[in-house]
Amino acid sequence: MRGMGNMQNMMKQMQKMQKKMAEAQEQLGEERIEGTAGGGMVTVIVSGHKEVIEVNIKEEVVDPEDIEMLQDLVLAATNDALKKAEELTNSTMGQFTKGLNLPGMF
């Protein structure tokens, strides 16, 4: 029954990995990632779970005659923050899938 011992060992290793993955996911949620646009005139902060937490707009960028520019800046800052959050997720969670060819995983 040597195969059973190997299987139990493998299951223990998987459980450890699952626990570490859950901890990493939790830590990601606590991360704060900042995206900016317009030279810092618009700042968007997202969590590692890619939830928008905060939007800051400097007063001098608000022009009632050019709402489209402000909308573009908010969009650009949000996309910047989300891109950085995605990169953080990939680098953090990628350690668990190294060497595995799992389509659709991180």
FIVEXSE-812532 format. One record per atom (N, C-alpha, C): z, y, x; residue in three letters; atom name. Coordinates in Angstrom, 3 decimals, always signed. Atoms other than C-alpha are relative to their C-alpha. Layout:
# FIVEXSE-812532
(marke (Z Y X) "ALA" "CA")
...
***
This chain:
# FIVEXSE-812532
(marke (+0.000 -1.208 +0.816) "MET" "N")
(marke (+0.000 +0.000 +0.000) "MET" "CA")
(marke (+0.000 +1.265 +0.854) "MET" "C")
(marke (+0.046 -1.166 -0.873) "ARG" "N")
(marke (-0.684 +2.384 +2.887) "ARG" "CA")
(marke (-0.717 +1.166 -0.665) "ARG" "C")
(marke (+0.749 -1.047 +0.675) "GLY" "N")
(marke (-3.110 +4.307 +0.726) "GLY" "CA")
(marke (+0.870 +0.848 -0.902) "GLY" "C")
(marke (-0.890 -0.745 +0.896) "MET" "N")
(marke (-0.322 +5.314 -1.662) "MET" "CA")
(marke (+0.800 +1.044 +0.771) "MET" "C")
(marke (-0.738 -0.958 -0.825) "GLY" "N")
(marke (+1.648 +6.971 +1.150) "GLY" "CA")
(marke (-0.861 +1.196 +0.349) "GLY" "C")
(marke (+0.931 -1.087 -0.310) "ASN" "N")
(marke (-1.407 +8.997 +2.153) "ASN" "CA")
(marke (-0.228 +0.882 -1.222) "ASN" "C")
(marke (+0.225 -0.743 +1.246) "MET" "N")
(marke (-1.970 +9.982 -1.475) "MET" "CA")
(marke (+1.202 +0.883 -0.320) "MET" "C")
(marke (-1.204 -0.796 +0.262) "GLN" "N")
(marke (+1.651 +11.126 -1.876) "GLN" "CA")
(marke (+0.092 +1.175 +0.970) "GLN" "C")
(marke (-0.024 -1.062 -0.996) "ASN" "N")
(marke (+1.441 +13.127 +1.343) "ASN" "CA")
(marke (-1.012 +1.086 -0.359) "ASN" "C")
(marke (+1.034 -0.952 +0.387) "MET" "N")
(marke (-1.783 +14.727 +0.176) "MET" "CA")
(marke (+0.448 +0.813 -1.219) "MET" "C")
(marke (-0.483 -0.712 +1.195) "MET" "N")
(marke (-0.197 +15.611 -3.184) "MET" "CA")
(marke (+1.060 +1.037 +0.395) "MET" "C")
(marke (-1.013 -0.950 -0.461) "LYS" "N")
(marke (+2.759 +17.247 -1.406) "LYS" "CA")
(marke (-0.666 +1.209 +0.658) "LYS" "C")
(marke (+0.721 -1.084 -0.664) "GLN" "N")
(marke (+0.340 +19.272 +0.722) "GLN" "CA")
(marke (-0.672 +0.909 -1.034) "GLN" "C")
(marke (+0.645 -0.785 +1.059) "MET" "N")
(marke (-1.559 +20.373 -2.396) "MET" "CA")
(marke (+1.019 +0.858 -0.740) "MET" "C")
(marke (-1.041 -0.763 +0.689) "GLN" "N")
(marke (+1.680 +21.436 -4.090) "GLN" "CA")
(marke (+0.453 +1.183 +0.850) "GLN" "C")
(marke (-0.360 -1.096 -0.900) "LYS" "N")
(marke (+2.629 +23.504 -1.024) "LYS" "CA")
(marke (-1.066 +1.085 -0.036) "LYS" "C")
(marke (+1.096 -0.958 +0.013) "MET" "N")
(marke (-0.790 +25.131 -1.030) "MET" "CA")
(marke (-0.019 +0.778 -1.314) "MET" "C")
(marke (-0.030 -0.675 +1.299) "GLN" "N")
(marke (-0.541 +25.890 -4.753) "GLN" "CA")
(marke (+1.102 +1.056 -0.034) "GLN" "C")
(marke (-1.114 -0.945 -0.018) "LYS" "N")
(marke (+2.832 +27.540 -4.209) "LYS" "CA")
(marke (-0.359 +1.224 +0.852) "LYS" "C")
(marke (+0.397 -1.117 -0.862) "LYS" "N")
(marke (+1.478 +29.646 -1.338) "LYS" "CA")
(marke (-1.065 +0.861 -0.669) "LYS" "C")
(marke (+1.033 -0.755 +0.705) "MET" "N")
(marke (-1.546 +30.630 -3.434) "MET" "CA")
(marke (+0.623 +0.877 -1.082) "MET" "C")
(marke (-0.665 -0.773 +1.055) "ALA" "N")
(marke (+0.710 +31.725 -6.304) "ALA" "CA")
(marke (+0.745 +1.193 +0.603) "ALA" "C")
(marke (-0.706 -1.091 -0.668) "GLU" "N")
(marke (+2.807 +33.798 -3.887) "GLU" "CA")
(marke (-0.980 +1.070 +0.472) "GLU" "C")
(marke (+1.010 -0.951 -0.465) "ALA" "N")
(marke (-0.319 +35.388 -2.419) "ALA" "CA")
(marke (-0.550 +0.803 -1.176) "ALA" "C")
(marke (+0.494 -0.698 +1.198) "GLN" "N")
(marke (-1.589 +36.223 -5.920) "GLN" "CA")
(marke (+1.007 +1.043 -0.464) "GLN" "C")
(marke (-1.048 -0.928 +0.418) "GLU" "N")
(marke (+1.742 +37.827 -6.763) "GLU" "CA")
(marke (+0.034 +1.209 +0.930) "GLU" "C")
(marke (+0.013 -1.097 -0.966) "GLN" "N")
(marke (+1.657 +39.889 -3.568) "GLN" "CA")
(marke (-1.211 +0.903 -0.213) "GLN" "C")
(marke (+1.192 -0.810 +0.274) "LEU" "N")
(marke (-1.884 +41.010 -4.386) "LEU" "CA")
(marke (+0.256 +0.979 -1.139) "LEU" "C")
(marke (-0.298 -0.857 +1.151) "GLY" "N")
(marke (-0.635 +42.380 -7.693) "GLY" "CA")
(marke (+0.845 +1.208 +0.366) "GLY" "C")
(marke (-0.864 -1.089 -0.433) "GLU" "N")
(marke (+1.842 +44.548 -5.812) "GLU" "CA")
(marke (-0.720 +0.978 +0.935) "GLU" "C")
(marke (+0.765 -0.862 -0.895) "GLU" "N")
(marke (-0.799 +45.988 -3.473) "GLU" "CA")
(marke (-0.560 +1.201 -0.755) "GLU" "C")
(marke (+0.593 -1.209 +0.559) "ARG" "N")
(marke (-2.069 +49.513 -4.098) "ARG" "CA")
(marke (-1.164 +0.394 +0.900) "ARG" "C")
(marke (+1.204 -0.299 -0.762) "ILE" "N")
(marke (-5.632 +50.248 -3.008) "ILE" "CA")
(marke (-0.574 +1.305 -0.519) "ILE" "C")
(marke (+0.489 -1.331 +0.364) "GLU" "N")
(marke (-7.047 +53.767 -2.966) "GLU" "CA")
(marke (-1.496 +0.123 +0.250) "GLU" "C")
(marke (+1.414 -0.343 -0.138) "GLY" "N")
(marke (-10.639 +54.749 -3.560) "GLY" "CA")
(marke (-0.142 +1.498 -0.189) "GLY" "C")
(marke (+0.171 -1.452 +0.107) "THR" "N")
(marke (-11.893 +58.283 -3.120) "THR" "CA")
(marke (-1.468 +0.357 -0.143) "THR" "C")
(marke (+1.357 -0.553 +0.103) "ALA" "N")
(marke (-14.946 +60.410 -3.828) "ALA" "CA")
(marke (+0.109 +1.509 +0.139) "ALA" "C")
(marke (+0.028 -1.456 -0.127) "GLY" "N")
(marke (-15.975 +63.979 -3.190) "GLY" "CA")
(marke (+0.933 +0.503 +1.083) "GLY" "C")
(marke (-0.868 -0.434 -1.095) "GLY" "N")
(marke (-14.089 +64.160 +0.086) "GLY" "CA")
(marke (+1.466 +0.042 -0.385) "GLY" "C")
(marke (-1.400 +0.054 +0.417) "GLY" "N")
(marke (-10.811 +63.254 -1.592) "GLY" "CA")
(marke (+0.311 +0.836 -1.221) "GLY" "C")
(marke (-0.228 -0.812 +1.198) "MET" "N")
(marke (-11.302 +65.480 -4.614) "MET" "CA")
(marke (+0.406 -0.866 -1.191) "MET" "C")
(marke (-0.372 +0.951 +1.045) "VAL" "N")
(marke (-11.013 +62.423 -6.857) "VAL" "CA")
(marke (+0.520 -1.252 +0.703) "VAL" "C")
(marke (-0.618 +1.190 -0.561) "THR" "N")
(marke (-8.699 +59.532 -6.019) "THR" "CA")
(marke (+0.357 -0.945 -1.133) "THR" "C")
(marke (-0.350 +1.026 +0.976) "VAL" "N")
(marke (-8.330 +56.282 -7.941) "VAL" "CA")
(marke (+0.789 -1.066 +0.745) "VAL" "C")
(marke (-0.827 +1.043 -0.593) "ILE" "N")
(marke (-5.598 +53.766 -7.186) "ILE" "CA")
(marke (-0.020 -1.206 -0.936) "ILE" "C")
(marke (+0.020 +1.249 +0.765) "VAL" "N")
(marke (-5.938 +50.141 -8.290) "VAL" "CA")
(marke (+0.974 -0.974 +0.637) "VAL" "C")
(marke (-0.844 +1.068 -0.539) "SER" "N")
(marke (-3.722 +47.106 -7.894) "SER" "CA")
(marke (-0.895 -1.060 +0.618) "SER" "C")
(marke (+0.736 +1.127 -0.557) "GLY" "N")
(marke (-4.746 +43.998 -5.999) "GLY" "CA")
(marke (-0.569 -0.907 -1.074) "GLY" "C")
(marke (+0.557 +0.740 +1.135) "HIS" "N")
(marke (-5.420 +42.522 -9.435) "HIS" "CA")
(marke (-1.122 +0.777 -0.672) "HIS" "C")
(marke (+1.130 -0.831 +0.436) "LYS" "N")
(marke (-8.093 +45.191 -9.896) "LYS" "CA")
(marke (+0.255 +0.710 -1.336) "LYS" "C")
(marke (-0.352 -0.801 +1.168) "GLU" "N")
(marke (-6.255 +47.168 -12.567) "GLU" "CA")
(marke (+0.157 +1.450 +0.455) "GLU" "C")
(marke (-0.127 -1.414 -0.350) "VAL" "N")
(marke (-6.593 +50.961 -12.471) "VAL" "CA")
(marke (+1.414 +0.445 -0.349) "VAL" "C")
(marke (-1.392 -0.410 +0.164) "ILE" "N")
(marke (-3.113 +52.382 -11.994) "ILE" "CA")
(marke (+0.114 +1.514 -0.127) "ILE" "C")
(marke (-0.143 -1.454 -0.067) "GLU" "N")
(marke (-3.700 +56.040 -11.295) "GLU" "CA")
(marke (-1.348 +0.649 +0.290) "GLU" "C")
(marke (+1.188 -0.813 -0.275) "VAL" "N")
(marke (-6.461 +58.654 -11.338) "VAL" "CA")
(marke (+0.489 +1.415 +0.283) "VAL" "C")
(marke (-0.388 -1.363 -0.377) "ASN" "N")
(marke (-5.976 +61.957 -9.520) "ASN" "CA")
(marke (-1.268 +0.827 +0.207) "ASN" "C")
(marke (+1.150 -0.902 -0.109) "ILE" "N")
(marke (-8.412 +64.845 -9.843) "ILE" "CA")
(marke (+0.523 +1.362 +0.424) "ILE" "C")
(marke (-0.423 -1.325 -0.455) "LYS" "N")
(marke (-7.982 +68.037 -7.853) "LYS" "CA")
(marke (-0.601 +1.062 -0.926) "LYS" "C")
(marke (+0.370 -1.034 +0.970) "GLU" "N")
(marke (-8.147 +71.116 -10.037) "GLU" "CA")
(marke (-1.320 +0.689 +0.337) "GLU" "C")
(marke (+1.191 -0.756 -0.382) "GLU" "N")
(marke (-10.901 +72.794 -8.040) "GLU" "CA")
(marke (-1.309 -0.755 -0.261) "GLU" "C")
(marke (+1.224 +0.754 +0.280) "VAL" "N")
(marke (-13.372 +69.979 -8.825) "VAL" "CA")
(marke (-0.360 +0.029 -1.489) "VAL" "C")
(marke (+0.231 -0.030 +1.443) "VAL" "N")
(marke (-13.046 +70.524 -12.581) "VAL" "CA")
(marke (-0.818 +1.242 -0.352) "VAL" "C")
(marke (+0.908 -1.085 +0.387) "ASP" "N")
(marke (-15.995 +72.597 -13.723) "ASP" "CA")
(marke (-0.510 -0.316 -1.408) "ASP" "C")
(marke (+0.429 +0.275 +1.377) "PRO" "N")
(marke (-16.492 +72.749 -17.507) "PRO" "CA")
(marke (-1.514 +0.056 -0.173) "PRO" "C")
(marke (+1.453 -0.098 +0.069) "GLU" "N")
(marke (-20.133 +73.570 -16.833) "GLU" "CA")
(marke (-0.695 -1.223 +0.600) "GLU" "C")
(marke (+0.604 +1.155 -0.669) "ASP" "N")
(marke (-20.671 +70.346 -14.859) "ASP" "CA")
(marke (+0.885 -1.237 -0.140) "ASP" "C")
(marke (-0.810 +1.184 +0.305) "ILE" "N")
(marke (-18.816 +67.493 -16.533) "ILE" "CA")
(marke (-0.608 -1.248 +0.644) "ILE" "C")
(marke (+0.670 +1.172 -0.574) "GLU" "N")
(marke (-21.414 +65.009 -15.245) "GLU" "CA")
(marke (+0.413 -0.241 +1.439) "GLU" "C")
(marke (-0.416 +0.167 -1.386) "MET" "N")
(marke (-20.431 +65.659 -11.637) "MET" "CA")
(marke (+1.391 -0.624 +0.065) "MET" "C")
(marke (-1.359 +0.545 +0.024) "LEU" "N")
(marke (-16.776 +64.957 -12.425) "LEU" "CA")
(marke (-0.028 -1.473 -0.415) "LEU" "C")
(marke (+0.131 +1.394 +0.434) "GLN" "N")
(marke (-17.727 +61.775 -14.269) "GLN" "CA")
(marke (-0.522 -0.878 +1.137) "GLN" "C")
(marke (+0.558 +0.748 -1.135) "ASP" "N")
(marke (-19.795 +60.649 -11.271) "ASP" "CA")
(marke (+1.042 -0.212 +1.088) "ASP" "C")
(marke (-1.038 +0.124 -1.029) "LEU" "N")
(marke (-16.900 +61.337 -8.901) "LEU" "CA")
(marke (+1.059 -1.031 -0.399) "LEU" "C")
(marke (-0.987 +0.970 +0.483) "VAL" "N")
(marke (-14.452 +59.359 -11.039) "VAL" "CA")
(marke (-0.573 -1.414 +0.098) "VAL" "C")
(marke (+0.663 +1.296 -0.078) "LEU" "N")
(marke (-16.930 +56.493 -11.263) "LEU" "CA")
(marke (-0.098 -0.487 +1.447) "LEU" "C")
(marke (+0.138 +0.376 -1.406) "ALA" "N")
(marke (-17.568 +56.524 -7.512) "ALA" "CA")
(marke (+1.346 -0.373 +0.612) "ALA" "C")
(marke (-1.332 +0.298 -0.537) "ALA" "N")
(marke (-13.847 +56.608 -6.657) "ALA" "CA")
(marke (+0.519 -1.328 -0.549) "ALA" "C")
(marke (-0.431 +1.265 +0.611) "THR" "N")
(marke (-13.151 +53.764 -9.094) "THR" "CA")
(marke (-0.720 -1.172 +0.643) "THR" "C")
(marke (+0.769 +1.082 -0.634) "ASN" "N")
(marke (-15.939 +51.622 -7.664) "ASN" "CA")
(marke (+0.430 -0.215 +1.446) "ASN" "C")
(marke (-0.476 +0.103 -1.376) "ASP" "N")
(marke (-14.722 +52.378 -4.133) "ASP" "CA")
(marke (+1.321 -0.786 +0.044) "ASP" "C")
(marke (-1.292 +0.681 +0.040) "ALA" "N")
(marke (-11.182 +51.251 -5.003) "ALA" "CA")
(marke (-0.168 -1.469 -0.381) "ALA" "C")
(marke (+0.202 +1.387 +0.426) "LEU" "N")
(marke (-12.394 +48.117 -6.794) "LEU" "CA")
(marke (-0.672 -0.834 +1.090) "LEU" "C")
(marke (+0.644 +0.700 -1.105) "LYS" "N")
(marke (-14.628 +47.183 -3.853) "LYS" "CA")
(marke (+1.027 -0.368 +1.070) "LYS" "C")
(marke (-1.046 +0.263 -0.994) "LYS" "N")
(marke (-11.680 +47.503 -1.476) "LYS" "CA")
(marke (+0.968 -1.071 -0.501) "LYS" "C")
(marke (-0.890 +1.013 +0.572) "ALA" "N")
(marke (-9.505 +45.440 -3.839) "ALA" "CA")
(marke (-0.646 -1.379 +0.078) "ALA" "C")
(marke (+0.731 +1.268 -0.080) "GLU" "N")
(marke (-12.179 +42.724 -3.931) "GLU" "CA")
(marke (+0.016 -0.535 +1.432) "GLU" "C")
(marke (-0.025 +0.407 -1.410) "GLU" "N")
(marke (-12.339 +42.679 -0.120) "GLU" "CA")
(marke (+1.386 -0.515 +0.380) "GLU" "C")
(marke (-1.362 +0.446 -0.275) "LEU" "N")
(marke (-8.541 +42.386 +0.042) "LEU" "CA")
(marke (+0.248 -1.371 -0.621) "LEU" "C")
(marke (-0.158 +1.293 +0.666) "THR" "N")
(marke (-8.590 +39.535 -2.471) "THR" "CA")
(marke (-0.717 -1.092 +0.778) "THR" "C")
(marke (+0.764 +1.005 -0.748) "ASN" "N")
(marke (-11.296 +37.711 -0.531) "ASN" "CA")
(marke (+0.676 -0.357 +1.315) "ASN" "C")
(marke (-0.634 +0.303 -1.281) "SER" "N")
(marke (-9.475 +38.043 +2.778) "SER" "CA")
(marke (+1.345 -0.700 -0.189) "SER" "C")
(marke (-1.304 +0.620 +0.253) "THR" "N")
(marke (-6.097 +37.091 +1.275) "THR" "CA")
(marke (-0.145 -1.411 -0.538) "THR" "C")
(marke (+0.109 +1.309 +0.647) "MET" "N")
(marke (-7.177 +34.200 -0.926) "MET" "CA")
(marke (-0.976 -0.918 +0.724) "MET" "C")
(marke (+0.978 +0.807 -0.724) "GLY" "N")
(marke (-10.024 +33.045 +1.323) "GLY" "CA")
(marke (+0.635 -0.967 +0.971) "GLY" "C")
(marke (-0.675 +0.901 -0.921) "GLN" "N")
(marke (-7.515 +31.480 +3.684) "GLN" "CA")
(marke (+0.285 -1.356 -0.641) "GLN" "C")
(marke (-0.294 +1.254 +0.685) "PHE" "N")
(marke (-6.853 +28.821 +1.047) "PHE" "CA")
(marke (-1.242 -0.844 -0.232) "PHE" "C")
(marke (+1.236 +0.750 +0.254) "THR" "N")
(marke (-10.500 +27.839 +0.651) "THR" "CA")
(marke (-0.831 -0.171 +1.263) "THR" "C")
(marke (+0.719 +0.143 -1.266) "LYS" "N")
(marke (-11.494 +27.925 +4.333) "LYS" "CA")
(marke (-0.456 -1.438 +0.188) "LYS" "C")
(marke (+0.510 +1.328 -0.263) "GLY" "N")
(marke (-13.716 +25.003 +5.108) "GLY" "CA")
(marke (-0.375 -0.790 -1.249) "GLY" "C")
(marke (+0.340 +0.687 +1.251) "LEU" "N")
(marke (-14.088 +24.039 +1.460) "LEU" "CA")
(marke (-1.212 +0.681 -0.603) "LEU" "C")
(marke (+1.160 -0.581 +0.661) "ASN" "N")
(marke (-17.382 +24.534 -0.282) "ASN" "CA")
(marke (+0.217 -0.098 -1.500) "ASN" "C")
(marke (-0.329 -0.009 +1.426) "LEU" "N")
(marke (-16.117 +25.441 -3.735) "LEU" "CA")
(marke (-0.737 +1.141 -0.677) "LEU" "C")
(marke (+0.755 -1.066 +0.670) "PRO" "N")
(marke (-18.706 +27.350 -5.750) "PRO" "CA")
(marke (+0.887 +0.740 -1.006) "PRO" "C")
(marke (-0.749 -0.800 +0.968) "GLY" "N")
(marke (-17.201 +30.209 -7.728) "GLY" "CA")
(marke (+1.430 +0.289 +0.406) "GLY" "C")
(marke (-1.368 -0.260 -0.456) "MET" "N")
(marke (-13.983 +30.291 -5.719) "MET" "CA")
(marke (-0.016 +1.144 +0.989) "MET" "C")
(marke (-0.220 -1.176 -0.837) "PHE" "N")
(marke (-13.120 +33.668 -4.190) "PHE" "CA")
(marke (-1.188 +0.267 +0.848) "PHE" "C")
***
